[in-house]
Amino acid sequence: MMERVMALRVRRGDEISDRGRRREVKAVRSDRRASGRPAVVLVFKSGPALRMNATDVVQVERGGRRSGREGRR
C-alpha cells in the first residue's frame, strides 16, 4: 500500500512513485541546496538519481523490512 511521506523519511528498499513509474530506492543521501536548505538525493536501482527538497512529499511503498521495535525481542 502506498503512503505519503516526506522525502527525508525515504529509505533504501522503498519504492516510490515518480511520474507514474514505480522505482526502487538503492540509496538515500543527504545534501544541501545552494540556499542552505536541506535536500535529499534518491539513488535508484535503475535510471537517474532524483534530487529534491527534504520536505517534499512522495508516494512510497515500504520495502520488505521491519522498522523500529517490531523485529526486536
C-alpha positions in Angstrom: 0.0 0.0 0.0 1.4 3.4 -1.0 1.7 6.1 1.7 2.7 9.8 1.5 5.9 10.7 3.4 8.4 13.5 3.3 11.5 12.7 1.2 13.7 12.7 4.2 11.8 9.6 5.5 12.5 7.5 2.4 14.9 4.6 3.0 16.8 2.0 0.9 14.4 -0.7 -0.4 11.4 1.6 -0.6 9.6 2.0 -3.9 8.5 5.5 -4.8 6.1 6.7 -7.5 8.0 9.0 -9.8 5.9 10.4 -12.7 3.7 7.4 -12.7 6.5 4.9 -12.6 7.5 2.8 -9.5 11.2 3.0 -8.8 13.1 1.1 -6.1 15.5 3.1 -4.0 19.0 1.8 -3.8 20.5 4.6 -1.6 19.5 7.9 0.1 22.0 10.7 0.5 21.6 14.0 2.4 22.6 17.2 0.6 22.1 20.9 0.8 20.7 23.3 -1.8 22.7 26.4 -2.6 20.3 28.4 -0.4 21.3 26.2 2.5 18.0 24.3 2.7 18.3 20.5 3.3 17.9 18.3 0.3 17.8 14.5 -0.4 19.2 12.6 -3.3 17.4 9.4 -4.1 19.5 6.8 -6.0 17.6 4.1 -7.8 18.4 0.6 -8.9 17.9 1.8 -12.5 17.7 5.2 -14.1 19.0 8.6 -13.0 19.0 9.8 -9.4 16.5 12.3 -8.2 17.4 15.4 -6.1 14.6 17.0 -4.1 13.9 19.2 -1.1 13.9 17.1 2.1 10.4 18.3 2.9 8.8 17.4 -0.5 6.1 14.7 -0.2 6.4 11.5 -2.2 4.3 8.4 -2.6 6.1 5.4 -1.0 5.6 1.7 -0.6 7.8 0.4 2.2 10.3 -2.3 1.3 10.1 -5.7 2.8 11.9 -4.9 6.0 10.8 -4.2 9.6 11.2 -0.9 11.2 11.5 0.3 14.8 11.0 -2.3 17.5 8.9 -4.7 15.5 11.7 -7.1 14.9 13.3 -6.9 18.3 12.6 -9.2 21.3 
